[in-house]
Amino acid sequence: MENFGLFKKKQSIEFSTDGQKNSTMIIGKNGGGKTTIMYAIRYALFGESGLKTHPRQHRLSKWPNYQVAAQGDGEMFVEITLENDGRDYRLQRTRKFFQTPTNEEITLGQKDQLTIFDENGPVKGVYGSDDSEGKRRWIRSNILPFEASQFLFADLE
């Protein structure tokens, strides 16, 4: 992820794929980005609708990095790699944003750019149509239904 929430620079997070240890715990101080990681995953999978349940930042315009937006135009970028039926899929979601004074609402580009990749490059045609609605339906039926996308986090010190 890059320019998402408090993550200004490109950040990569690897989760365990060990079948015997299939839970991941993210531990950190308050304000360290634990919740941002969860919502970055939801944004990668579901776009703006994946952010609607956040109590304070339910609008997409609250998620681009404010420091970057104050310095000029940029792009919010989140990518996630998932396995489905033995194939790896990489979902890449981006959204342009435009320069704004610090602490003001950030102006966003009209829509997300969602690209789904497999080992051969961008996947086309498997969603029924290459529009965003077709991709959204494909993710919900083949990767993760929106209703099952709840995560459990504990803030332990």
Buried (B, 14 or more C-beta within 10 A) or exposed (E): BBBBBEBBEEBEEEEEEEEEEEEEEBEEEEEEBBBBBBBBBBBBBBBBEBBEEBEEBEBBBBBBBBEBBBEEEBBBBBBBEBEEEEEEBBBBBBBBBEEBEEEEEBBBBEEBEBBBBEEEEEBEEEBEEEEBEBBBBBBBEBBBEBEEBEEEEEEEE
